[in-house]
Amino acid sequence: MRPKIAISIGDLNGIGIQIALQNHEKIKKLCKPIYCINKKMLNQAATLLNLHVPKDFEIFKTKGEFEIKAGQVSKKSGKYSYNSFIDAITLTKQKQTSAVVTLPINKESWNKAKIDFKGHTEVLRSYFGQNAIMMLGCKKMFVALYTEHIALKKVPKKIKEEELTTFLCDFYKNVKQDNIQVLGLNPHASDNGVLGNEEVEIFKAIKNANRILKKSIFKGPIVPDTAFSKANRKSCKYFVCMYHDQGLAPLKALYFDQSINVSLNLPIIRTSVDHGTAFDIAYKNKEVNSKSYINAVKEAVNLINTKV
């Protein structure tokens, strides 16, 4: 039996709605999608794209109306994408759907709409009052981000033994993998303190987590510039990174088209595409790559089946 999945439609000034419409036939073979968008906004987008709305394109009527402006940052599109996401979360929390899959938002549009979150994961943390973990990747490699959307200069102050210990234990409980490498922050993992002292905190957290879990799960701190070498990736698939680009730069260089975003440590299942709104090609009748979206739906279905 195909599970019901709530699809958060993303920023309607971007490529998300095109991806949803063009891949509906494929997606409905994997699940029963419920798209969080109202009929007026759906028809407006379809007309602009010159695409047909399938008769079985089931919607949940997210409130709001505005004029779609292709490729533009807009507080109205930002607010609508946020409302769509909240509807998708609510449907899943109420067990009307079994998971949430999100299409891309624009963080600047959220900011213009005065939404006090920098992305989906922060919303989920606030909504459920739990420390959601952002993990991105594909079958070949996954990276978990200890810090996410913060300025690089703020990262060192966030690396503290107690907080990182909790993060590592929560991460293991969600992925159940016995070989996870934790990257250092500094070049050469600080060369024993020569280039920084953050690795001391990382080392203590690794030691604590392994003691708590009674297994040698976590290895490190690993030298960041060799962590994603071909040889190392043969022996390890899961990596904990200290900051956003430390994990996402290598991931997107290697597996940009197929990687997805998974929110861990929550009472609901949420997966997402791992790309942006692509405003530069929105509504221009250009081909868009849908691998990330399809993989996100497949992973959501897999997690639903595993949970059952």
GUMISE-298117 format. One record per residue (C-alpha): residue in three letters; z, y, x. Coordinates in steps of 0.05 Angstrom, whole numbers, m for minus. Layout:
R,rest,zz,yy,xx
R,ALA,Z,Y,X .
...
***
This chain:
R,rest,zz,yy,xx
R,MET,0,0,0 .
R,ARG,m20,68,29 .
R,PRO,38,116,36 .
R,LYS,37,187,9 .
R,ILE,36,241,63 .
R,ALA,44,315,52 .
R,ILE,m7,356,91 .
R,SER,15,426,110 .
R,ILE,m51,464,110 .
R,GLY,m37,512,167 .
R,ASP,m66,581,176 .
R,LEU,m124,589,128 .
R,ASN,m158,639,173 .
R,GLY,m167,583,224 .
R,ILE,m199,515,228 .
R,GLY,m146,473,193 .
R,ILE,m176,473,124 .
R,GLN,m244,454,152 .
R,ILE,m212,395,188 .
R,ALA,m176,374,124 .
R,LEU,m239,377,80 .
R,GLN,m286,344,129 .
R,ASN,m239,286,143 .
R,HIS,m212,271,74 .
R,GLU,m254,208,66 .
R,LYS,m226,180,131 .
R,ILE,m154,202,117 .
R,LYS,m151,173,47 .
R,LYS,m164,104,76 .
R,LEU,m101,111,117 .
R,CYS,m55,144,66 .
R,LYS,m52,183,1 .
R,PRO,m55,255,25 .
R,ILE,m25,311,m16 .
R,TYR,m49,378,10 .
R,CYS,m2,437,3 .
R,ILE,m51,490,m21 .
R,ASN,m67,519,m89 .
R,LYS,m134,512,m123 .
R,LYS,m155,585,m115 .
R,MET,m144,585,m40 .
R,LEU,m176,517,m33 .
R,ASN,m239,538,m71 .
R,GLN,m243,604,m32 .
R,ALA,m241,567,35 .
R,ALA,m290,514,13 .
R,THR,m339,567,m10 .
R,LEU,m335,604,56 .
R,LEU,m346,538,93 .
R,ASN,m401,515,45 .
R,LEU,m364,450,36 .
R,HIS,m353,408,m26 .
R,VAL,m281,396,m50 .
R,PRO,m274,321,m65 .
R,LYS,m252,303,m135 .
R,ASP,m193,263,m108 .
R,PHE,m169,320,m63 .
R,GLU,m98,321,m90 .
R,ILE,m60,386,m82 .
R,PHE,11,412,m88 .
R,LYS,5,484,m112 .
R,THR,33,526,m55 .
R,LYS,45,596,m83 .
R,GLY,7,656,m58 .
R,GLU,m62,687,m59 .
R,PHE,m99,729,m7 .
R,GLU,m168,742,19 .
R,ILE,m186,695,76 .
R,LYS,m208,734,137 .
R,ALA,m239,685,186 .
R,GLY,m209,686,255 .
R,GLN,m160,743,242 .
R,VAL,m86,748,254 .
R,SER,m55,764,186 .
R,LYS,15,768,158 .
R,LYS,m11,741,91 .
R,SER,m42,680,122 .
R,GLY,20,671,165 .
R,LYS,65,673,104 .
R,TYR,21,625,66 .
R,SER,20,575,123 .
R,TYR,96,579,126 .
R,ASN,102,567,51 .
R,SER,55,508,56 .
R,PHE,99,478,110 .
R,ILE,163,488,70 .
R,ASP,130,455,10 .
R,ALA,110,395,53 .
R,ILE,181,388,81 .
R,THR,211,393,11 .
R,LEU,164,340,m17 .
R,THR,184,293,39 .
R,LYS,258,308,35 .
R,GLN,256,294,m39 .
R,LYS,219,228,m23 .
R,GLN,158,247,m64 .
R,THR,120,236,2 .
R,SER,138,193,62 .
R,ALA,119,241,119 .
R,VAL,93,310,137 .
R,VAL,30,322,177 .
R,THR,17,394,198 .
R,LEU,m47,431,213 .
R,PRO,m44,489,262 .
R,ILE,m8,555,250 .
R,ASN,m14,621,287 .
R,LYS,52,645,316 .
R,GLU,30,718,317 .
R,SER,14,714,243 .
R,TRP,84,686,230 .
R,ASN,113,743,270 .
R,LYS,73,794,229 .
R,ALA,100,761,166 .
R,LYS,171,770,194 .
R,ILE,184,696,197 .
R,ASP,242,685,244 .
R,PHE,216,622,276 .
R,LYS,166,613,333 .
R,GLY,138,547,307 .
R,HIS,145,485,264 .
R,THR,200,452,306 .
R,GLU,246,512,300 .
R,VAL,238,511,225 .
R,LEU,256,438,223 .
R,ARG,318,450,264 .
R,SER,342,504,217 .
R,TYR,322,467,153 .
R,PHE,359,402,171 .
R,GLY,412,430,218 .
R,GLN,393,379,271 .
R,ASN,367,383,342 .
R,ALA,295,365,331 .
R,ILE,259,343,395 .
R,MET,187,362,408 .
R,MET,146,305,438 .
R,LEU,72,309,450 .
R,GLY,21,259,475 .
R,CYS,m21,199,458 .
R,LYS,m18,124,471 .
R,LYS,m28,134,546 .
R,MET,26,187,558 .
R,PHE,81,226,522 .
R,VAL,119,287,544 .
R,ALA,184,312,513 .
R,LEU,201,385,521 .
R,TYR,273,403,537 .
R,THR,257,477,527 .
R,GLU,198,500,485 .
R,HIS,175,569,465 .
R,ILE,218,613,510 .
R,ALA,201,658,568 .
R,LEU,197,622,634 .
R,LYS,251,666,665 .
R,LYS,301,640,613 .
R,VAL,290,566,628 .
R,PRO,338,559,688 .
R,LYS,397,584,648 .
R,LYS,383,532,594 .
R,ILE,390,474,642 .
R,LYS,462,452,633 .
R,GLU,493,384,644 .
R,GLU,524,375,575 .
R,GLU,464,399,534 .
R,LEU,414,360,575 .
R,THR,457,297,570 .
R,THR,456,302,494 .
R,PHE,381,314,494 .
R,LEU,368,253,537 .
R,CYS,411,207,494 .
R,ASP,379,232,430 .
R,PHE,310,223,460 .
R,TYR,324,151,479 .
R,LYS,351,134,410 .
R,ASN,286,157,380 .
R,VAL,235,127,427 .
R,LYS,273,64,451 .
R,GLN,237,62,518 .
R,ASP,270,34,580 .
R,ASN,233,75,633 .
R,ILE,234,150,624 .
R,GLN,225,199,681 .
R,VAL,259,267,681 .
R,LEU,224,322,719 .
R,GLY,259,371,764 .
R,LEU,251,446,752 .
R,ASN,236,471,822 .
R,PRO,180,454,872 .
R,HIS,196,388,908 .
R,ALA,254,379,859 .
R,SER,289,432,902 .
R,ASP,290,391,967 .
R,ASN,364,376,959 .
R,GLY,383,447,940 .
R,VAL,339,485,988 .
R,LEU,295,514,932 .
R,GLY,346,518,876 .
R,ASN,407,485,845 .
R,GLU,383,467,775 .
R,GLU,368,396,798 .
R,VAL,443,385,807 .
R,GLU,452,394,732 .
R,ILE,392,350,717 .
R,PHE,419,295,763 .
R,LYS,488,297,729 .
R,ALA,456,293,660 .
R,ILE,414,233,680 .
R,LYS,475,198,708 .
R,ASN,515,214,645 .
R,ALA,461,190,597 .
R,ASN,451,125,635 .
R,ARG,526,113,634 .
R,ILE,531,127,559 .
R,LEU,472,82,544 .
R,LYS,496,29,593 .
R,LYS,426,23,620 .
R,SER,386,54,676 .
R,ILE,338,87,628 .
R,PHE,326,155,660 .
R,LYS,299,166,731 .
R,GLY,299,231,769 .
R,PRO,297,288,779 .
R,ILE,224,272,794 .
R,VAL,182,318,837 .
R,PRO,140,356,785 .
R,ASP,75,360,825 .
R,THR,68,285,832 .
R,ALA,99,263,766 .
R,PHE,31,259,730 .
R,SER,m9,228,786 .
R,LYS,m52,169,767 .
R,ALA,m9,121,806 .
R,ASN,56,145,774 .
R,ARG,27,143,704 .
R,LYS,12,69,714 .
R,SER,86,56,718 .
R,CYS,113,107,668 .
R,LYS,89,131,601 .
R,TYR,146,177,578 .
R,PHE,167,241,614 .
R,VAL,220,293,599 .
R,CYS,198,362,621 .
R,MET,241,423,632 .
R,TYR,194,474,601 .
R,HIS,132,480,557 .
R,ASP,75,485,607 .
R,GLN,106,435,656 .
R,GLY,90,381,605 .
R,LEU,32,409,565 .
R,ALA,m13,432,623 .
R,PRO,m22,361,650 .
R,LEU,m23,330,581 .
R,LYS,m79,375,556 .
R,ALA,m118,369,621 .
R,LEU,m117,293,614 .
R,TYR,m117,280,538 .
R,PHE,m131,345,502 .
R,ASP,m175,317,447 .
R,GLN,m130,260,426 .
R,SER,m58,283,436 .
R,ILE,m11,298,379 .
R,ASN,57,329,366 .
R,VAL,115,287,340 .
R,SER,182,315,317 .
R,LEU,239,268,335 .
R,ASN,313,265,317 .
R,LEU,303,285,244 .
R,PRO,315,252,176 .
R,ILE,240,258,160 .
R,ILE,176,238,196 .
R,ARG,133,296,220 .
R,THR,71,294,263 .
R,SER,20,347,278 .
R,VAL,m45,364,312 .
R,ASP,m35,387,384 .
R,HIS,m82,446,382 .
R,GLY,m86,517,355 .
R,THR,m123,552,299 .
R,ALA,m186,563,341 .
R,PHE,m199,631,308 .
R,ASP,m261,639,352 .
R,ILE,m298,584,315 .
R,ALA,m266,588,246 .
R,TYR,m316,590,187 .
R,LYS,m376,592,234 .
R,ASN,m405,525,214 .
R,LYS,m389,497,282 .
R,GLU,m368,425,295 .
R,VAL,m293,417,304 .
R,ASN,m258,359,339 .
R,SER,m215,320,291 .
R,LYS,m186,266,336 .
R,SER,m118,299,341 .
R,TYR,m113,305,265 .
R,ILE,m133,233,253 .
R,ASN,m86,209,307 .
R,ALA,m30,250,277 .
R,VAL,m40,216,209 .
R,LYS,m45,147,241 .
R,GLU,20,159,279 .
R,ALA,55,183,215 .
R,VAL,33,119,179 .
R,ASN,56,77,239 .
R,LEU,124,111,238 .
R,ILE,130,100,163 .
R,ASN,114,26,170 .
R,THR,162,19,229 .
R,LYS,218,53,190 .
R,VAL,207,7,131 .
***
